[in-house]
Amino acid sequence: MKRWHTITSVILLGLLVSGCVNQTIKSTAIPPLQTPPATVPEALLLDVAVVVFDPGLEDYEEDQQIYPEVRKAEARFMPRLLAAAMQNSGAWGAVRVVPNDDQITDLRVTGTILESNGEALELHIRATDSRDRIWLDRDYSANASRYAYDNTTRNSYDPFQAIYHTIANDLLQQQQALKPAQLQDVRLVTELLFAQSFAPDAFAGYLQKDRKDQLVIKRLPARNDPMLERVRSIRERDQLFVDTLQEHYSHFSGEMAVPYQEWRKMSYEESVALQEMQTESRRRMLAGGLSILAGIVAAGSSEGSSRAAGNVAIIGGGYLLKSGLEKRAEAQIHVAALEELGMSLEAEITPRVIELEDRTVMLSGNAEEQYEQWRELLADIYHAEMGTLEPPASRTAP
């Protein structure tokens, strides 16, 4: 009888331990968006390129509940939110979303999605200026509360708006740490890099690397340099095309917003339900296993009452194990629901052909592929205007 009481105590302890595993959902307060303390002269406003994020699909495993079609869409959706936050701060020039990191600009921001579901978001953000000086290189994470998906709440801000405000504020702090002369250098380096990408021979020797492997200005071209004027004209066309891309990404985000928010809301609910089911399954299977073990020991007892109790424990333990397996199967139903939601979202994000104001550019593929073709077209335009036979090579090291 003492042995039976001991085993019963073990079962109760197992139930208590298994019941202590709970998912804690934290709501994230949105920090206010910081603005510069004084008006920044237009000549010192840095242009920013927020590169379409890396969806983070290289090393994921199937059991991680990552849906590639959703991640690829998020990689285009999230940069828009970050760009909007930076633009709203009033501290920058043009803040554009660009297809890849080939864009030559004053400040380039890249990101990798480390984790993303309706419950949690984690990003790795890296920001470098045209001098190759690193501004940011860190992870950002936030958790959404269930209230973030209320109809009234989610119409006013993104459930993870805190991340975008925090990144924008950190970048602003880095900008404010620079002197006006340094900001001017960044803009000059950007212009010279762009010139080198189209006329590497003509603009060689204007930039060099310092001991920190960062670009510094060695000398400047003449203000009335005719080649520089042509390069500036080409750059204006490039910026016009990138501005047109903003309409594409804006339309993309608008089309994606409603189904994506619905998916994240349901993903949040499914994720929490899945964790609860998995916890309940483990608890029931643990309790069932302990009950069967206790029943087997008690069934071997010489006392009749202990044998009877052992048989009951075995039957009860078998029921708990069966119930736990059923809970596990139910959890798989939630996983399947998430997959179906991800597939339904993919149908909402078909890329569109981009039209310019003065003409229709017949570029095939998605925005990334179209921009690559546009850069080649710009090289041809520059080549034709300069009267050379071969288009220049891509950006070369100074």
Summary of the structure (lengths in Angstrom):
residues: 398
radius of gyration: 29.5
end to end distance: 86.0
largest distance: 107.2
contacts: 1226
relative contact order: 0.13
helix: 56%
strand: 12%
